[in-house]
C-alpha cells in the first residue's frame, strides 16, 4: 500500500496563522485531563526540566 503525503513548506508566520485560522475541530472534548491547566506553562517547564536532569544523570550523560 502506498501512502501519499502532501508536504507543505510554510515560509512565513502569516501563512502558518492562516492555516491555523482555517483549522476546525470535529470533537469539542479534548484528551487533556481536568487539572491540566492548574499549573502555569512556566511551572510545567521547570518540572519537566528537573525530570530531564534526573534522567540525564541516571543515564550517565553528564
Backbone bond lengths (Angstrom), bond angles and torsions (degrees), N, CA, C in turn:
res aa  C-N    CA-C-N  psi(-1)  N-CA   C-N-CA  omega(-1)  CA-C   N-CA-C  phi
1 X - - - 1.439 - - 1.531 108.94 -
2 X 1.293 117.47 126.39 1.448 121.47 177.83 1.516 109.52 -95.06
3 X 1.307 115.09 135.90 1.455 120.08 177.31 1.511 108.74 -104.88
4 X 1.301 115.91 136.39 1.452 120.45 179.66 1.522 108.22 -103.24
5 X 1.309 116.78 116.73 1.450 121.52 178.27 1.517 108.70 -109.63
6 X 1.312 115.21 125.17 1.459 119.71 174.48 1.519 107.51 -92.81
7 X 1.313 117.26 123.68 1.451 121.86 -179.29 1.523 108.29 -107.06
8 X 1.319 114.10 123.67 1.451 120.25 178.77 1.523 108.83 -107.82
9 X 1.302 116.61 129.94 1.454 121.25 176.22 1.518 107.16 -101.32
10 X 1.316 115.39 115.56 1.457 120.36 -179.31 1.527 108.62 -92.27
11 X 1.312 115.81 128.73 1.453 119.37 -174.21 1.521 113.39 -99.44
12 X 1.323 117.01 -27.92 1.459 118.63 -176.23 1.515 110.56 -133.43
13 X 1.312 114.12 160.24 1.465 120.29 176.54 1.535 109.53 -60.89
14 X 1.311 116.54 -36.67 1.471 121.44 -179.47 1.528 110.92 -61.04
15 X 1.327 117.70 -41.85 1.471 120.75 178.64 1.522 110.48 -62.64
16 X 1.324 116.43 -38.79 1.459 120.18 178.10 1.525 109.83 -65.16
17 X 1.319 116.84 -43.06 1.462 120.80 179.94 1.522 111.73 -63.29
18 X 1.324 116.50 -40.40 1.472 120.15 -179.86 1.523 110.04 -62.54
19 X 1.328 116.81 -45.70 1.460 120.35 178.45 1.517 109.90 -63.41
20 X 1.326 116.83 -42.65 1.464 121.04 178.87 1.517 112.02 -61.66
21 X 1.326 116.68 -39.55 1.461 120.63 -179.76 1.523 112.10 -70.14
22 X 1.320 117.21 -24.64 1.463 120.53 179.43 1.525 111.85 -87.56
23 X 1.333 115.88 -9.94 1.467 120.25 -179.18 1.527 109.04 -69.89
24 X 1.295 116.74 137.09 1.457 120.34 175.59 1.515 108.20 -130.95
25 X 1.316 115.66 160.14 1.454 119.43 -178.69 1.520 109.45 -113.95
26 X 1.297 115.24 153.91 1.458 119.80 -179.12 1.513 111.99 -108.29
27 X 1.320 116.61 -3.02 1.450 121.12 -178.52 1.517 107.65 -137.18
28 X 1.324 117.44 124.25 1.456 120.17 -177.60 1.523 112.45 -78.64
29 X 1.316 117.85 -16.98 1.456 120.74 178.77 1.526 109.74 -85.34
30 X 1.314 115.73 141.16 1.456 120.25 178.02 1.523 109.02 -107.37
31 X 1.324 116.63 158.30 1.458 119.33 -179.94 1.527 113.00 -79.46
32 X 1.335 118.44 -1.24 1.462 120.13 -177.75 1.525 110.66 -74.95
33 X 1.294 113.77 155.49 1.462 120.15 -179.58 1.516 110.36 -80.19
34 X 1.323 116.50 161.49 1.467 121.48 -177.92 1.523 112.64 -57.67
35 X 1.312 117.56 -33.96 1.458 121.76 -176.10 1.527 113.15 -94.11
36 X 1.288 117.82 12.23 1.468 121.69 -173.86 1.521 113.31 -62.93
37 X 1.297 118.15 -24.60 1.460 120.40 -174.54 1.517 113.41 -112.36
38 X 1.324 116.66 16.65 1.461 120.34 177.93 1.526 109.75 -71.37
39 X 1.323 117.10 -43.86 1.460 121.71 178.62 1.524 109.69 -86.64
40 X 1.327 114.50 149.72 1.466 118.79 176.16 1.530 109.33 -74.38
41 X 1.317 115.66 164.00 1.467 119.96 177.08 1.528 110.70 -59.98
42 X 1.326 116.61 -39.83 1.466 119.68 -179.91 1.522 111.48 -63.89
43 X 1.337 117.80 -40.04 1.468 120.58 176.87 1.527 110.73 -62.12
44 X 1.314 116.05 -43.20 1.462 120.64 179.42 1.524 110.73 -62.95
45 X 1.325 116.78 -43.37 1.460 121.13 -179.59 1.526 110.36 -62.08
46 X 1.326 117.65 -43.78 1.464 120.83 179.89 1.529 110.67 -63.40
47 X 1.333 117.97 -41.12 1.466 121.13 177.64 1.526 111.39 -63.53
48 X 1.317 115.75 -42.97 1.468 120.20 179.51 1.521 110.36 -64.06
49 X 1.341 117.00 -41.09 1.462 120.76 177.83 1.521 110.79 -58.23
50 X 1.334 116.11 -43.18 1.465 120.35 -178.78 1.525 110.44 -62.63
51 X 1.323 117.13 -44.80 1.466 120.23 178.72 1.527 111.36 -64.76
52 X 1.313 116.78 -40.81 1.468 120.00 178.32 1.517 110.52 -62.31
53 X 1.324 116.28 -40.78 1.462 120.69 178.16 1.528 110.09 -59.73
54 X 1.333 117.31 -45.07 1.467 120.81 178.77 1.526 111.71 -62.88
55 X 1.295 116.96 -40.83 1.474 121.01 179.98 1.522 110.18 -64.93
56 X 1.333 116.36 -45.66 1.456 120.54 -179.95 1.531 110.71 -61.75
57 X 1.332 116.51 -42.25 1.473 120.01 177.31 1.519 111.08 -63.55
58 X 1.339 116.48 -43.04 1.470 120.48 -179.26 1.524 111.54 -62.20
59 X 1.316 116.68 -35.96 1.455 120.81 178.67 1.531 112.34 -77.92
60 X 1.315 115.61 -7.64 1.454 119.27 179.24 1.505 113.96 74.51
61 X 1.296 116.93 27.55 1.456 121.02 -177.20 1.521 113.04 -86.97
62 X 1.337 116.18 -13.87 1.479 118.34 175.92 1.506 109.03 -134.80
